[in-house]
Amino acid sequence: MPATTSPADFVAWFRSVAPYINAFRGKTFVIAFGGEVVADGKFVELTHDFNLLAALGIRLVLVHGARPQIEQHLAKNNLDDTYHLGIRMTDAETMQCVKEAVGRVRVEIEALLSMGLANSPMANADIRVAGGNFITAQPIGVINGMDLQHTGSVRKVDVAALNDRMEFGEVVLLSPLGYSPTGEVFNLTLEDVATATAIALDADKLVFLMDTDGVTGKKGELLKELTVAQAQEALTGKRKLSDDVSLFLPCAIRACEAGVARTHLISRHTYGAVLQELFSDEGIGTMVVESTLNTLREATIDDIGGIIELLRPLEESGILVRRSRELLEREIDRFTVLEHDHRIIGCAALYPFPDEAAAELACLAVDTQCRDRGYGEALLNHMISVAKMQELKKLFVLTTRTAHWFIERGFKESDVAELPAQKKSLYNYQRKSKVFVRKI
Protein backbone atom coordinates (compact mmCIF):
# COMPACT_ATOMS: atom_id res chain seq x y z
CA MET A 1 0.00 0.00 0.00
CA PRO A 2 1.51 3.41 -0.98
CA ALA A 3 2.54 5.64 1.92
CA THR A 4 0.14 8.34 0.68
CA THR A 5 -2.85 6.00 0.93
CA SER A 6 -4.53 5.76 4.32
CA PRO A 7 -5.70 2.36 5.59
CA ALA A 8 -9.30 3.59 5.49
CA ASP A 9 -8.98 4.65 1.84
CA PHE A 10 -7.36 1.34 0.93
CA VAL A 11 -10.11 -0.67 2.64
CA ALA A 12 -12.82 1.45 1.01
CA TRP A 13 -11.22 0.99 -2.41
CA PHE A 14 -10.80 -2.76 -1.94
CA ARG A 15 -14.42 -3.13 -0.88
CA SER A 16 -15.54 -1.09 -3.90
CA VAL A 17 -13.96 -3.54 -6.35
CA ALA A 18 -15.17 -6.66 -4.55
CA PRO A 19 -18.56 -6.75 -6.37
CA TYR A 20 -16.76 -6.72 -9.72
CA ILE A 21 -14.42 -9.53 -8.65
CA ASN A 22 -17.41 -11.67 -7.70
CA ALA A 23 -19.33 -10.79 -10.85
CA PHE A 24 -16.45 -11.40 -13.28
CA ARG A 25 -15.30 -14.80 -12.04
CA GLY A 26 -15.86 -17.39 -14.77
CA LYS A 27 -16.88 -14.75 -17.34
CA THR A 28 -15.42 -14.56 -20.84
CA PHE A 29 -13.63 -11.38 -21.93
CA VAL A 30 -12.23 -10.75 -25.41
CA ILE A 31 -9.60 -7.99 -25.42
CA ALA A 32 -8.21 -6.59 -28.68
CA PHE A 33 -5.12 -4.40 -29.07
CA GLY A 34 -3.09 -3.25 -32.04
CA GLY A 35 0.54 -3.97 -32.83
CA GLU A 36 1.30 -0.41 -31.72
CA VAL A 37 1.07 -1.56 -28.09
CA VAL A 38 3.93 -4.00 -28.65
CA ALA A 39 5.92 -1.60 -30.87
CA ASP A 40 5.72 1.15 -28.23
CA GLY A 41 6.96 -1.14 -25.47
CA LYS A 42 3.69 -0.73 -23.53
CA PHE A 43 2.74 -4.39 -23.57
CA VAL A 44 4.68 -5.15 -20.37
CA GLU A 45 2.15 -3.08 -18.40
CA LEU A 46 -0.71 -4.89 -20.14
CA THR A 47 0.73 -8.30 -19.22
CA HIS A 48 0.47 -7.35 -15.54
CA ASP A 49 -3.21 -6.50 -15.99
CA PHE A 50 -3.91 -9.66 -17.99
CA ASN A 51 -2.20 -11.69 -15.29
CA LEU A 52 -4.50 -10.16 -12.68
CA LEU A 53 -7.62 -10.85 -14.76
CA ALA A 54 -6.56 -14.46 -15.26
CA ALA A 55 -5.81 -14.84 -11.54
CA LEU A 56 -9.36 -13.65 -10.77
CA GLY A 57 -10.80 -16.54 -12.76
CA ILE A 58 -11.71 -14.56 -15.88
CA ARG A 59 -11.61 -16.53 -19.15
CA LEU A 60 -9.42 -14.45 -21.45
CA VAL A 61 -9.13 -14.31 -25.22
CA LEU A 62 -6.52 -11.81 -26.43
CA VAL A 63 -6.54 -10.63 -30.04
CA HIS A 64 -3.48 -8.78 -31.30
CA GLY A 65 -2.84 -6.73 -34.42
CA ALA A 66 0.39 -6.17 -36.33
CA ARG A 67 -0.17 -3.17 -38.62
CA PRO A 68 3.04 -1.20 -37.83
CA GLN A 69 5.11 -4.37 -37.96
CA ILE A 70 3.61 -5.32 -41.34
CA GLU A 71 4.29 -1.83 -42.69
CA GLN A 72 7.87 -2.09 -41.46
CA HIS A 73 8.37 -5.43 -43.23
CA LEU A 74 6.88 -4.10 -46.46
CA ALA A 75 9.17 -1.07 -46.40
CA LYS A 76 12.19 -3.28 -45.67
CA ASN A 77 11.35 -5.37 -48.75
CA ASN A 78 10.58 -2.32 -50.92
CA LEU A 79 6.95 -3.39 -51.37
CA ASP A 80 4.01 -1.01 -51.75
CA ASP A 81 1.36 -0.98 -49.02
CA THR A 82 -1.75 -0.95 -51.22
CA TYR A 83 -5.23 -0.17 -49.88
CA HIS A 84 -8.57 -0.35 -51.69
CA LEU A 85 -11.60 1.25 -50.02
CA GLY A 86 -9.68 1.21 -46.75
CA ILE A 87 -8.82 -2.51 -47.02
CA ARG A 88 -5.26 -3.75 -47.45
CA MET A 89 -4.71 -5.67 -50.70
CA THR A 90 -2.65 -8.74 -49.84
CA ASP A 91 -0.83 -10.31 -52.78
CA ALA A 92 1.61 -13.23 -52.40
CA GLU A 93 4.62 -11.06 -51.55
CA THR A 94 2.64 -8.96 -49.09
CA MET A 95 1.26 -12.13 -47.50
CA GLN A 96 4.78 -13.34 -46.84
CA CYS A 97 5.54 -10.08 -45.00
CA VAL A 98 2.27 -10.38 -43.09
CA LYS A 99 3.14 -13.89 -41.86
CA GLU A 100 6.64 -12.84 -40.82
CA ALA A 101 5.40 -9.74 -38.99
CA VAL A 102 2.52 -11.52 -37.24
CA GLY A 103 4.80 -14.37 -36.21
CA ARG A 104 7.35 -12.02 -34.67
CA VAL A 105 4.68 -10.06 -32.78
CA ARG A 106 3.08 -13.24 -31.50
CA VAL A 107 6.38 -14.65 -30.23
CA GLU A 108 7.15 -11.39 -28.43
CA ILE A 109 3.70 -11.34 -26.80
CA GLU A 110 4.02 -14.96 -25.66
CA ALA A 111 7.46 -14.22 -24.23
CA LEU A 112 6.15 -11.26 -22.22
CA LEU A 113 3.17 -13.26 -20.96
CA SER A 114 5.64 -15.88 -19.72
CA MET A 115 7.53 -13.51 -17.44
CA GLY A 116 7.63 -14.41 -13.76
CA LEU A 117 10.08 -11.91 -12.30
CA ALA A 118 10.26 -11.69 -8.53
CA ASN A 119 8.94 -8.50 -6.92
CA SER A 120 6.80 -7.75 -9.97
CA PRO A 121 3.07 -8.11 -10.69
CA MET A 122 3.98 -11.21 -12.73
CA ALA A 123 5.76 -12.96 -9.82
CA ASN A 124 4.72 -16.62 -9.62
CA ALA A 125 2.42 -16.12 -12.59
CA ASP A 126 1.58 -19.26 -14.47
CA ILE A 127 -0.10 -17.96 -17.60
CA ARG A 128 -0.29 -20.70 -20.20
CA VAL A 129 -0.90 -19.28 -23.67
CA ALA A 130 -2.91 -21.27 -26.19
CA GLY A 131 -2.83 -20.79 -29.94
CA GLY A 132 -4.00 -22.70 -32.97
CA ASN A 133 -6.10 -22.73 -36.09
CA PHE A 134 -9.20 -21.53 -34.26
CA ILE A 135 -10.27 -19.12 -37.04
CA THR A 136 -11.56 -20.37 -40.39
CA ALA A 137 -11.39 -17.62 -43.01
CA GLN A 138 -12.61 -16.93 -46.49
CA PRO A 139 -11.34 -14.51 -49.14
CA ILE A 140 -13.03 -11.14 -49.41
CA GLY A 141 -12.68 -11.54 -53.17
CA VAL A 142 -13.16 -8.84 -55.78
CA ILE A 143 -14.53 -5.46 -54.71
CA ASN A 144 -15.22 -2.80 -57.34
CA GLY A 145 -12.88 -4.49 -59.79
CA MET A 146 -10.01 -5.01 -57.33
CA ASP A 147 -9.06 -8.57 -56.37
CA LEU A 148 -7.91 -8.39 -52.74
CA GLN A 149 -6.34 -11.84 -53.10
CA HIS A 150 -5.13 -13.08 -49.68
CA THR A 151 -7.14 -10.53 -47.71
CA GLY A 152 -9.94 -12.38 -45.95
CA SER A 153 -12.74 -12.25 -43.40
CA VAL A 154 -13.77 -14.56 -40.57
CA ARG A 155 -15.95 -17.42 -41.73
CA LYS A 156 -16.12 -19.54 -38.56
CA VAL A 157 -14.76 -19.60 -35.02
CA ASP A 158 -13.97 -22.95 -33.40
CA VAL A 159 -15.92 -22.30 -30.20
CA ALA A 160 -15.50 -25.82 -28.81
CA ALA A 161 -11.73 -25.65 -29.10
CA LEU A 162 -11.54 -22.19 -27.54
CA ASN A 163 -13.74 -23.21 -24.61
CA ASP A 164 -11.65 -26.35 -24.17
CA ARG A 165 -8.46 -24.28 -23.84
CA MET A 166 -10.05 -21.81 -21.44
CA GLU A 167 -11.49 -24.61 -19.30
CA PHE A 168 -7.90 -25.72 -18.76
CA GLY A 169 -7.10 -22.24 -17.45
CA GLU A 170 -5.23 -21.15 -20.55
CA VAL A 171 -5.27 -17.65 -22.04
CA VAL A 172 -6.04 -17.84 -25.74
CA LEU A 173 -4.00 -15.58 -28.02
CA LEU A 174 -5.45 -15.02 -31.49
CA SER A 175 -3.49 -13.49 -34.36
CA PRO A 176 -5.05 -11.64 -37.32
CA LEU A 177 -4.70 -14.68 -39.57
CA GLY A 178 -7.27 -17.22 -40.70
CA TYR A 179 -7.06 -20.54 -42.45
CA SER A 180 -9.22 -22.14 -45.13
CA PRO A 181 -10.17 -25.82 -45.46
CA THR A 182 -7.94 -25.90 -48.57
CA GLY A 183 -4.87 -24.88 -46.55
CA GLU A 184 -4.69 -21.21 -47.56
CA VAL A 185 -3.77 -18.45 -45.12
CA PHE A 186 -5.63 -15.15 -45.12
CA ASN A 187 -4.76 -11.74 -43.75
CA LEU A 188 -7.53 -10.57 -41.39
CA THR A 189 -8.15 -7.45 -39.34
CA LEU A 190 -7.93 -7.61 -35.56
CA GLU A 191 -11.38 -5.98 -35.22
CA ASP A 192 -12.99 -8.65 -37.40
CA VAL A 193 -11.31 -11.47 -35.46
CA ALA A 194 -12.17 -9.94 -32.08
CA THR A 195 -15.79 -9.16 -32.93
CA ALA A 196 -16.51 -12.52 -34.55
CA THR A 197 -14.86 -14.36 -31.65
CA ALA A 198 -16.78 -12.41 -29.00
CA ILE A 199 -20.06 -13.10 -30.79
CA ALA A 200 -19.30 -16.80 -31.27
CA LEU A 201 -18.32 -17.24 -27.61
CA ASP A 202 -21.29 -15.16 -26.40
CA ALA A 203 -18.67 -13.20 -24.49
CA ASP A 204 -19.56 -11.06 -21.51
CA LYS A 205 -17.22 -8.27 -22.59
CA LEU A 206 -15.42 -7.16 -25.72
CA VAL A 207 -12.70 -4.56 -25.13
CA PHE A 208 -10.92 -2.52 -27.81
CA LEU A 209 -7.74 -0.66 -26.86
CA MET A 210 -7.32 2.32 -29.17
CA ASP A 211 -5.55 5.68 -29.49
CA THR A 212 -8.36 7.95 -28.25
CA ASP A 213 -10.32 7.91 -24.99
CA GLY A 214 -13.62 6.85 -26.55
CA VAL A 215 -16.64 8.43 -28.19
CA THR A 216 -17.07 12.14 -27.56
CA GLY A 217 -20.17 14.31 -27.60
CA LYS A 218 -20.98 17.61 -29.29
CA LYS A 219 -18.96 19.59 -26.74
CA GLY A 220 -16.01 17.22 -26.80
CA GLU A 221 -17.05 15.49 -23.58
CA LEU A 222 -16.39 11.77 -23.22
CA LEU A 223 -19.59 9.72 -23.53
CA LYS A 224 -19.21 7.06 -20.86
CA GLU A 225 -22.18 4.93 -21.86
CA LEU A 226 -24.07 4.47 -25.11
CA THR A 227 -26.94 2.25 -26.10
CA VAL A 228 -26.77 0.65 -29.53
CA ALA A 229 -29.29 3.20 -30.79
CA GLN A 230 -27.20 6.10 -29.46
CA ALA A 231 -24.03 4.60 -30.94
CA GLN A 232 -25.70 4.29 -34.35
CA GLU A 233 -26.82 7.90 -34.07
CA ALA A 234 -23.24 8.96 -33.33
CA LEU A 235 -22.02 7.08 -36.41
CA THR A 236 -24.58 8.59 -38.75
CA GLY A 237 -24.54 12.07 -37.21
CA LYS A 238 -22.83 15.12 -38.60
CA ARG A 239 -20.05 15.41 -36.05
CA LYS A 240 -16.68 14.03 -37.10
CA LEU A 241 -15.41 10.97 -35.26
CA SER A 242 -11.79 9.98 -34.80
CA ASP A 243 -10.46 7.32 -37.16
CA ASP A 244 -10.28 4.62 -34.50
CA VAL A 245 -13.78 5.35 -33.18
CA SER A 246 -15.06 5.14 -36.77
CA LEU A 247 -13.33 1.78 -37.03
CA PHE A 248 -14.28 0.20 -33.70
CA LEU A 249 -17.73 1.67 -32.95
CA PRO A 250 -19.45 -0.32 -35.75
CA CYS A 251 -17.83 -3.44 -34.30
CA ALA A 252 -19.18 -2.57 -30.85
CA ILE A 253 -22.68 -2.15 -32.31
CA ARG A 254 -22.43 -5.43 -34.22
CA ALA A 255 -21.25 -7.29 -31.12
CA CYS A 256 -23.97 -5.92 -28.83
CA GLU A 257 -26.72 -6.57 -31.37
CA ALA A 258 -25.48 -10.18 -31.58
CA GLY A 259 -25.65 -10.73 -27.82
CA VAL A 260 -22.31 -9.57 -26.37
CA ALA A 261 -23.27 -7.96 -23.07
CA ARG A 262 -20.82 -5.04 -23.03
CA THR A 263 -18.31 -3.57 -25.47
CA HIS A 264 -15.71 -1.09 -24.23
CA LEU A 265 -13.67 1.43 -26.23
CA ILE A 266 -10.73 2.64 -24.14
CA SER A 267 -7.40 4.39 -24.63
CA ARG A 268 -4.27 2.26 -24.73
CA HIS A 269 -2.34 5.29 -23.49
CA THR A 270 -4.09 5.43 -20.10
CA TYR A 271 -2.19 3.70 -17.30
CA GLY A 272 -4.04 0.58 -16.20
CA ALA A 273 -6.81 1.34 -18.70
CA VAL A 274 -8.31 -2.16 -18.63
CA LEU A 275 -8.46 -2.25 -14.83
CA GLN A 276 -9.78 1.31 -14.52
CA GLU A 277 -12.52 0.61 -17.05
CA LEU A 278 -13.64 -2.75 -15.74
CA PHE A 279 -13.30 -2.30 -11.97
CA SER A 280 -14.78 1.15 -11.39
CA ASP A 281 -18.25 2.64 -11.65
CA GLU A 282 -17.06 5.62 -13.68
CA GLY A 283 -14.76 3.82 -16.10
CA ILE A 284 -12.34 5.72 -18.33
CA GLY A 285 -13.74 5.03 -21.80
CA THR A 286 -17.00 4.45 -23.65
CA MET A 287 -19.16 1.41 -22.93
CA VAL A 288 -21.72 0.29 -25.51
CA VAL A 289 -24.71 -1.79 -24.43
CA GLU A 290 -27.79 -2.98 -26.29
CA SER A 291 -30.17 -0.98 -24.10
CA THR A 292 -29.96 1.22 -21.02
CA LEU A 293 -28.41 -0.29 -17.90
CA ASN A 294 -30.72 1.65 -15.59
CA THR A 295 -33.74 -0.16 -14.15
CA LEU A 296 -36.39 1.22 -11.82
CA ARG A 297 -38.29 -1.53 -10.03
CA GLU A 298 -40.09 -2.43 -6.82
CA ALA A 299 -37.71 -3.51 -4.07
CA THR A 300 -37.58 -7.06 -2.75
CA ILE A 301 -36.27 -8.54 0.47
CA ASP A 302 -33.03 -9.38 -1.37
CA ASP A 303 -32.39 -5.64 -1.81
CA ILE A 304 -32.21 -4.90 1.92
CA GLY A 305 -28.41 -5.02 2.03
CA GLY A 306 -28.05 -2.61 -0.89
CA ILE A 307 -30.60 -0.19 0.58
CA ILE A 308 -28.84 -0.20 3.96
CA GLU A 309 -25.53 0.67 2.26
CA LEU A 310 -27.20 3.59 0.48
CA LEU A 311 -28.90 4.95 3.58
CA ARG A 312 -26.06 4.47 6.07
CA PRO A 313 -23.95 7.57 5.17
CA LEU A 314 -27.07 9.75 5.12
CA GLU A 315 -28.17 8.40 8.49
CA GLU A 316 -24.71 8.87 9.98
CA SER A 317 -24.65 12.50 8.84
CA GLY A 318 -28.12 13.12 10.25
CA ILE A 319 -29.80 13.76 6.90
CA LEU A 320 -32.07 10.73 7.31
CA VAL A 321 -33.61 9.14 10.40
CA ARG A 322 -32.08 5.77 11.23
CA ARG A 323 -34.10 2.73 10.20
CA SER A 324 -33.38 -0.70 11.57
CA ARG A 325 -33.01 -3.70 9.30
CA GLU A 326 -36.17 -5.16 10.82
CA LEU A 327 -38.14 -2.01 9.97
CA LEU A 328 -36.83 -2.01 6.42
CA GLU A 329 -37.82 -5.66 6.02
CA ARG A 330 -41.35 -4.89 7.22
CA GLU A 331 -41.67 -1.89 4.92
CA ILE A 332 -39.82 -3.21 1.88
CA ASP A 333 -42.99 -3.13 -0.23
CA ARG A 334 -42.92 0.69 0.12
CA PHE A 335 -39.51 0.95 -1.57
CA THR A 336 -38.43 1.40 -5.16
CA VAL A 337 -34.80 0.83 -6.17
CA LEU A 338 -32.77 2.13 -9.10
CA GLU A 339 -30.31 -0.37 -10.51
CA HIS A 340 -27.38 0.36 -12.79
CA ASP A 341 -25.82 -2.73 -14.34
CA HIS A 342 -27.38 -4.93 -11.61
CA ARG A 343 -26.08 -2.74 -8.77
CA ILE A 344 -28.43 -0.71 -6.57
CA ILE A 345 -27.47 2.97 -6.84
CA GLY A 346 -30.65 4.65 -5.63
CA CYS A 347 -33.82 4.13 -3.63
CA ALA A 348 -36.95 5.89 -2.44
CA ALA A 349 -40.02 4.98 -0.41
CA LEU A 350 -43.65 6.06 -0.66
CA TYR A 351 -46.00 6.01 2.35
CA PRO A 352 -49.58 6.78 1.24
CA PHE A 353 -52.28 8.38 3.37
CA PRO A 354 -55.38 7.65 1.26
CA ASP A 355 -57.85 9.43 3.53
CA GLU A 356 -56.05 12.72 2.91
CA ALA A 357 -55.15 11.84 -0.73
CA ALA A 358 -51.51 12.41 0.19
CA ALA A 359 -48.26 10.46 0.36
CA GLU A 360 -44.92 10.90 2.07
CA LEU A 361 -41.76 10.59 -0.03
CA ALA A 362 -39.01 9.18 2.20
CA CYS A 363 -35.54 7.64 2.01
CA LEU A 364 -34.70 9.26 -1.31
CA ALA A 365 -31.03 8.39 -1.68
CA VAL A 366 -28.47 8.06 -4.49
CA ASP A 367 -25.01 6.52 -4.28
CA THR A 368 -22.42 9.23 -3.64
CA GLN A 369 -20.43 8.10 -6.71
CA CYS A 370 -23.46 8.57 -8.93
CA ARG A 371 -24.56 12.08 -7.96
CA ASP A 372 -25.32 14.82 -10.50
CA ARG A 373 -26.49 12.38 -13.17
CA GLY A 374 -30.22 12.98 -12.77
CA TYR A 375 -30.86 9.76 -10.84
CA GLY A 376 -32.49 11.56 -7.91
CA GLU A 377 -34.87 13.33 -10.25
CA ALA A 378 -35.65 10.05 -12.02
CA LEU A 379 -36.58 8.47 -8.69
CA LEU A 380 -38.71 11.47 -7.75
CA ASN A 381 -40.59 11.41 -11.07
CA HIS A 382 -41.19 7.69 -10.75
CA MET A 383 -42.60 8.06 -7.24
CA ILE A 384 -44.87 10.88 -8.45
CA SER A 385 -46.17 8.54 -11.15
CA VAL A 386 -46.81 5.83 -8.55
CA ALA A 387 -48.68 8.30 -6.34
CA LYS A 388 -50.83 9.43 -9.28
CA MET A 389 -51.77 5.85 -10.07
CA GLN A 390 -53.03 5.59 -6.49
CA GLU A 391 -55.15 8.73 -7.15
CA LEU A 392 -53.23 10.78 -4.58
CA LYS A 393 -53.18 14.55 -4.96
CA LYS A 394 -50.09 15.73 -3.11
CA LEU A 395 -46.66 14.58 -2.07
CA PHE A 396 -44.85 15.78 1.04
CA VAL A 397 -41.34 15.36 2.41
CA LEU A 398 -39.75 16.04 5.77
CA THR A 399 -36.14 17.18 5.52
CA THR A 400 -33.50 18.97 7.58
CA ARG A 401 -30.71 19.43 5.01
CA THR A 402 -32.00 19.12 1.45
CA ALA A 403 -34.66 21.81 1.31
CA HIS A 404 -33.30 23.59 -1.77
CA TRP A 405 -33.20 20.39 -3.83
CA PHE A 406 -36.92 19.88 -3.30
CA ILE A 407 -37.77 23.57 -3.75
CA GLU A 408 -36.03 23.49 -7.16
CA ARG A 409 -38.35 20.62 -8.11
CA GLY A 410 -41.66 22.29 -7.32
CA PHE A 411 -42.06 21.65 -3.59
CA LYS A 412 -43.22 24.51 -1.38
CA GLU A 413 -42.54 24.93 2.32
CA SER A 414 -45.55 24.16 4.47
CA ASP A 415 -46.42 23.73 8.13
CA VAL A 416 -46.56 20.69 10.38
CA ALA A 417 -50.27 21.39 10.79
CA GLU A 418 -50.75 20.57 7.09
CA LEU A 419 -49.51 17.01 7.54
CA PRO A 420 -51.97 14.08 7.54
CA ALA A 421 -53.25 13.45 11.05
CA GLN A 422 -51.44 10.14 11.49
CA LYS A 423 -48.11 11.62 10.36
CA LYS A 424 -48.61 14.74 12.46
CA SER A 425 -48.98 12.63 15.59
CA LEU A 426 -45.58 11.04 14.89
CA TYR A 427 -43.74 14.29 14.09
CA ASN A 428 -40.42 14.63 15.95
CA TYR A 429 -40.32 18.18 17.32
CA GLN A 430 -36.74 17.75 18.55
CA ARG A 431 -35.51 16.99 15.03
CA LYS A 432 -37.44 20.01 13.65
CA SER A 433 -37.66 18.73 10.11
CA LYS A 434 -39.06 21.18 7.59
CA VAL A 435 -42.17 20.20 5.68
CA PHE A 436 -42.37 20.60 1.89
CA VAL A 437 -45.42 19.82 -0.22
CA ARG A 438 -45.98 19.44 -3.95
CA LYS A 439 -49.33 19.08 -5.66
CA ILE A 440 -49.38 16.27 -8.24
C-alpha positions, 0 to 999 in steps of 0.5 A: 500500500503506498505511503500516501494511501490511508488504511481507510482509503485502501479498505474502502477501495478494496471493498468497492472492487469486490462486487466486480471480482465476484461478478467477473469470475468465470466470465469470458472477456475478449480484449483486442489491441493493435501492434502499436502496443507492442511496438511502443513497449507498452505491452509489459504493463498490459501483461500485468493486468492480464495476469490479474484478470486471469488470476481472478478466474476470468476466461481471457481471449486476447486478439493482437494486431500487427499493422506497424510491424507489417508496414515495417516489413513491407518497407524493408522489402521495398513493397508497396502498401496498397489499400482499396476502399480502406482494405489492405490488398494482400498479394503473395509477396505482401502475404509473406511479409504479413506472416513474418510480422505476425509471427514475430509479434506473437512470439514477443507477446508470448514471451512477455506473458511468460515472465515471472520476475520476482517482486513484480506483478507477474511474480509466480504467474503461471499464464499458459498461452494457447494458440492454434487454427481456431479461425476459419477464413474466407477470401473477401474476393473482388470489390469494385474491380479489385481482387484483394487476393489473400485478404480475408474475413472470418468465416467460422470460429472454433468455439468448442476448441476455444472453450476447451483451452479456457477450461484448462485455465489457458489464455487464448492468443489469437493473431489476425490470420485465418485458415481455409479448409484448402490450406490457404492463409488469409490476412484478417483485421484484428477488429474482425477477429475480435468481434466474430470471436466475441459473438461466437463465444457469447462473451460477456465483454469485448474490449478494444484498446485504441488511441483515443479515450472513446466516443465524444459528444458535441462539446467534446465530452467523453460519452461514458455509456451508449446504447446501440441506438445512441451509438448508431446515431453517433455514427450517422450524425454530422459530427466528425469521429476519430479514425479509431472510433469510426473503425471500432464503434461499428464493431461494438454495435455489431457485437452488442446486437449479436448478444455480447453484453458489453463492449468497451472502447478505451485508450491504450495510453491510459495507465491501467486502462483495462483495470480502470474501465472494468473495476470502477463505476465511472470507467475511463472510456466508452461502454456500448450496451444494447439498451440502457443499464438503468432499471427502476423496479419495486424492491424485494427482500433481497435488496435490503443489504443494498438499501442499507448501504445507500442509507447508512452515510445519510443516516450517519450524517443526520440527513435521514432518520435511522431505520433498523433492518427489521423495519426495512424488512417490514416496509420493503414493499414501500420501496423502489430501487434504481439499478445500474448494471445490476447494482443498486445505486438509488432508492426511495419509499412512498408512504400513502395516506389515502384518507387525505389523498396524500403520500410521504416521499421518504428515504430518497437516496443516491449513491455518492459516486453517482450524484449529478447524473439525474438519478435523484430526479428520475426516482422522484418522477417515478414516485410521483407517477406511482402516487398518481396511479393511487389517485393521490393529490399531493406529495410531502417530504420532511427534511432537515438538510435538502430543502433547496433540492426539493424547492427546485423541483416544485415543492413549497414549504408548508407547516406541520399542521398541514400534515396528515393526522397520522403523520402529524402525531408522529412528528419529531419536534426535537428533530425540527424537520421542515415540511415541503409539499408538492401538488401532483 
